């Protein structure tokens, strides 16, 4: 029997770093921190839907919680004169206060711009969901999205899978499209993976995206390759 693993978790400590970076000796404090992280991520997923957010990273020290939002549309998140980011920081602080027994800490918010959004799985998954929500035919959405992604120089392979009541059919089914290579078992393969939900009148459609962006070697091997 095969065991399907998450492409990001599968590569943790090899070519990927943790998205929550902090340490706690106390089991009770560890539990609180996990609950706070989960609450922040749930809130930001809803609040920033449509802003092309690729990832949310959380760091902690004794005094503050540092939230790093990576997006290809930083202007939408920051707002005019930084109003959006200030408002978002206050909202995150309120969310933390709702978590039982959570320690009150200051929130520092950083918004980083991501270049080439077509090479980011989270952005591509949202593009597919957005097309489906606009009532476009699913086959056209898949083909157009795959062509856009493969036009990017960094991308060597892409796979998109959608499942649900496609085209408003009574019975749900799965459709998939693939271009290039997507080596899921190669640990040095830089594979970005994301899931998204398209909300339609007759139900939801799930979207999964895998993007292969070449292989990552360690620094010494990279130096040798450049020298050669």
Phi and psi in degrees as a GROMACS rama.xvg file:
@    title "Ramachandran Plot"
@    xaxis  label "Phi"
@    yaxis  label "Psi"
@TYPE xy
-87.0404  149.955  UNK-2
-116.547  114.936  UNK-3
-82.1697  124.001  UNK-4
-113.48  157.771  UNK-5
-71.8698  126.016  UNK-6
-57.9634  -28.8173  UNK-7
-75.8974  -50.1997  UNK-8
-62.4998  -33.7258  UNK-9
-61.0684  -26.6033  UNK-10
-109.982  9.68248  UNK-11
-61.9286  132.492  UNK-12
81.3761  -6.20214  UNK-13
-106.64  -64.7133  UNK-14
-123.965  -1.31177  UNK-15
-119.195  148.782  UNK-16
-105.739  160.918  UNK-17
-68.1111  146.592  UNK-18
-85.1252  -16.819  UNK-19
-117.451  116.605  UNK-20
-117.196  98.4486  UNK-21
-164.14  168.651  UNK-22
-137.361  141.036  UNK-23
-144.178  128.747  UNK-24
-80.4849  -34.6656  UNK-25
-80.3109  126.818  UNK-26
-59.8813  -36.9676  UNK-27
-66.0178  -43.2624  UNK-28
-67.4225  -38.1665  UNK-29
-60.1142  -44.6039  UNK-30
-61.2478  -43.5596  UNK-31
-61.7351  -44.8096  UNK-32
-61.5505  -41.9892  UNK-33
-63.1112  -42.5004  UNK-34
-63.901  -40.8401  UNK-35
-64.7  -46.7794  UNK-36
-56.7704  -45.4683  UNK-37
-62.6509  -42.6394  UNK-38
-64.3571  -41.9033  UNK-39
-63.8043  -45.3379  UNK-40
-64.1943  -42.5975  UNK-41
-61.092  -43.8472  UNK-42
-64.1024  -47.5878  UNK-43
-66.8714  -32.5656  UNK-44
-61.8242  -41.9057  UNK-45
-73.5329  -47.9346  UNK-46
-66.5702  -37.4776  UNK-47
-105.019  19.8923  UNK-48
-63.7508  128.338  UNK-49
96.514  -5.91544  UNK-50
-96.1795  12.1941  UNK-51
56.3342  49.1218  UNK-52
-81.8843  127.244  UNK-53
-92.9539  -36.1958  UNK-54
-160.878  156.588  UNK-55
-122.481  120.504  UNK-56
-114.174  141.518  UNK-57
-125.575  128.237  UNK-58
-122.91  152.946  UNK-59
-134.329  145.707  UNK-60
-132.15  -169.218  UNK-61
-65.4647  -30.5449  UNK-62
-103.164  -29.8148  UNK-63
-141.572  161.116  UNK-64
-108.662  123.929  UNK-65
-103.564  114.32  UNK-66
-106.436  122.771  UNK-67
-110.298  117.654  UNK-68
-106.61  121.805  UNK-69
-102.85  121.779  UNK-70
-144.617  152.397  UNK-71
-89.066  -4.58394  UNK-72
-126.898  68.0599  UNK-73
-63.9287  -30.2616  UNK-74
-59.0255  -37.544  UNK-75
-67.0385  -37.474  UNK-76
-76.7384  -43.3729  UNK-77
-70.2455  -39.6849  UNK-78
78.2214  177.767  UNK-79
-71.3947  121.44  UNK-80
64.3189  22.5796  UNK-81
79.2568  13.416  UNK-82
-62.4562  -42.9012  UNK-83
-60.7537  -44.9497  UNK-84
-68.6154  -36.5191  UNK-85
-64.4246  -44.8731  UNK-86
-63.915  -40.9435  UNK-87
-64.378  -39.9771  UNK-88
-60.3325  -44.7417  UNK-89
-64.2157  -39.204  UNK-90
-64.95  -40.3546  UNK-91
-63.652  -41.611  UNK-92
-60.4395  -38.9705  UNK-93
-66.045  -39.365  UNK-94
-62.9758  -41.2157  UNK-95
-63.4499  -39.0444  UNK-96
-63.7543  -26.4572  UNK-97
-77.2346  -19.4003  UNK-98
-74.6051  123.577  UNK-99
-62.2233  134.29  UNK-100
65.3652  10.2393  UNK-101
-73.8657  140.343  UNK-102
-73.7696  133.443  UNK-103
-77.8352  119.013  UNK-104
-133.6  154.83  UNK-105
-69.9794  148.682  UNK-106
-110.861  126.303  UNK-107
-108.511  128.674  UNK-108
-114.239  126.658  UNK-109
-119.963  133.918  UNK-110
-116.835  117.824  UNK-111
-108.859  140.818  UNK-112
-85.7796  138.845  UNK-113
-108.042  125.723  UNK-114
-83.1095  158.082  UNK-115
45.683  74.0462  UNK-116
-61.0803  -25.2926  UNK-117
-66.7784  -14.1801  UNK-118
-94.7434  3.79807  UNK-119
-105.343  123.88  UNK-120
-62.0618  -38.2244  UNK-121
-62.7117  -40.6233  UNK-122
-67.8706  -44.1316  UNK-123
-63.9394  -41.9914  UNK-124
-61.2194  -40.3241  UNK-125
-68.2036  -37.0132  UNK-126
-59.7512  -41.3388  UNK-127
-65.7179  -47.3584  UNK-128
-60.9639  -40.6081  UNK-129
-63.0721  -42.6853  UNK-130
-61.6533  -41.6475  UNK-131
-67.3146  -38.6529  UNK-132
-67.2371  -25.5166  UNK-133
-84.79  10.8008  UNK-134
66.7809  25.3827  UNK-135
-76.9253  154.065  UNK-136
-67.8007  138.059  UNK-137
-63.2634  -33.9009  UNK-138
-65.8947  -41.2986  UNK-139
-65.0542  -42.2556  UNK-140
-59.4077  -47.1747  UNK-141
-61.6901  -47.934  UNK-142
-63.2183  -46.5462  UNK-143
-63.287  -41.8847  UNK-144
-65.5452  -44.6039  UNK-145
-61.5443  -41.4363  UNK-146
-63.3739  -42.1469  UNK-147
-60.7555  -44.9568  UNK-148
-66.4098  -45.4017  UNK-149
-69.9427  -17.0973  UNK-150
-71.8793  -17.1588  UNK-151
-77.4674  135.695  UNK-152
-67.7493  -30.1805  UNK-153
-72.538  -21.4296  UNK-154
-90.6745  129.834  UNK-155
-109.716  -13.5214  UNK-156
-167.483  149.717  UNK-157
-145.913  144.632  UNK-158
-138.497  126.912  UNK-159
-123.37  131.681  UNK-160
-127.507  130.449  UNK-161
-124.15  145.21  UNK-162
-143.629  140.628  UNK-163
145.714  -159.701  UNK-164
-81.9832  76.0359  UNK-165
-67.7427  130.461  UNK-166
67.6794  17.6285  UNK-167
75.777  16.966  UNK-168
-65.9131  154.78  UNK-169
-66.2849  -40.6705  UNK-170
-101.959  134.008  UNK-171
-75.3062  152.278  UNK-172
-151.428  176.195  UNK-173
-119.341  135.621  UNK-174
-124.613  143.773  UNK-175
-140  146.621  UNK-176
-135.963  141.455  UNK-177
-141.951  139.483  UNK-178
-135.861  139.94  UNK-179
71.251  -158.738  UNK-180
-102.479  142.611  UNK-181
-137.228  81.2361  UNK-182
-80.2709  94.1502  UNK-183
-71.3911  -26.17  UNK-184
-89.3457  -11.8123  UNK-185
-80.2713  115.024  UNK-186
-69.0448  -27.5682  UNK-187
-85.1484  -3.18749  UNK-188
-71.781  127.364  UNK-189
-82.4135  91.088  UNK-190
-110.466  122.436  UNK-191
-99.2579  134.805  UNK-192
-132.451  140.59  UNK-193
-150.901  154.05  UNK-194
-123.339  146.41  UNK-195
-146.77  159.455  UNK-196
-120.957  130.441  UNK-197
-97.9928  122.811  UNK-198
-93.4065  112.862  UNK-199
-120.178  159.83  UNK-200
-58.1586  -31.419  UNK-201
-99.5452  13.5373  UNK-202
136.398  -178.672  UNK-203
-101.982  152.347  UNK-204
-120.423  126.469  UNK-205
-84.9612  140.064  UNK-206
-124.607  129.662  UNK-207
-123.644  138.385  UNK-208
-134.146  131.222  UNK-209
-117.779  130.191  UNK-210
-127.1  126.108  UNK-211
-101.875  121.504  UNK-212
-116.329  35.8759  UNK-213
89.8465  -173.09  UNK-214
-108.33  147.116  UNK-215
-110.161  121.436  UNK-216
-107.192  168.061  UNK-217
-73.1545  169.005  UNK-218
-62.0903  -37.8765  UNK-219
-64.2112  -43.8129  UNK-220
-65.1616  -38.2169  UNK-221
-62.1924  -39.9498  UNK-222
-64.4569  -41.9644  UNK-223
-62.9027  -41.4863  UNK-224
-62.9046  -41.8625  UNK-225
-66.1108  -40.7607  UNK-226
-64.44  -36.5717  UNK-227
